[in-house]
Amino acid sequence: MECPYCQHTNSRVLESRSSEGGQSIRRRRECLKCKHRFTTYERIEFVPITVIKHDGKKESFDSSKLLRGMVRACEKTGISHQRLETIVDDIEAQLQQRPQREVSSQEIGELVLKYLRQENEVAYIRFASVYGRFQGIKDFVATLHQLQEETPPSSIAQWSKAGSQASEPDLSPASYLTLTHHGSDNSI
């Protein structure tokens, strides 16, 4: 390592410690010629990942762009910003481990949906609507139906059926626009 003061190439390491959450190693060094001390950092160099967009254009993977999209989808869902950052880091790590340096935006979207599916159904639907380029309510209904088939019935659905055997849900657009109140009337 070259000394920043005298440009001598020999130095000795006085101390090493992990920094930036384990993402780099901080080394305190001393030049063997001029005895000045300086700090160096050793970091992992990631090979850039190229994202192939829907229209065929290519751009570099940008984790902050992915995080912004996820934050928008997760507004008011209770998912913490730290959790979203962790998910983005996990996705980026998965992409870095792949032998291919190019990935489609569709593959990235599917990875995000896999995580959001486990975190929050509303965030999942919001992200899916943008990622899947929903054109209308039929796209939402189809996704909701698929989501409902993959999960066990919620206790709310069981309550609304008042103990009766659950039948196939009405997924027509009109069913989402009407609100049925079961139980006593609490109006004043």
Buried (B, 14 or more C-beta within 10 A) or exposed (E): BEBEEEEBEEBEEEEEEEBEEEEBBBBEBBBEEEEBBBEBEEEEEEEEBEBBEEEEEEEEBEBEEBBEBBBEBBEEBEBEEEBBBEBBBEBBEEBBEEEEEEBEBEBBBEBBBEBBBEBBBBBBBBBBBEBBEBEEEEBBBEBBEEBBEEEEEEEEEEEEEEEEEEEEEEBEEEEEEEEEEEEEEEEE
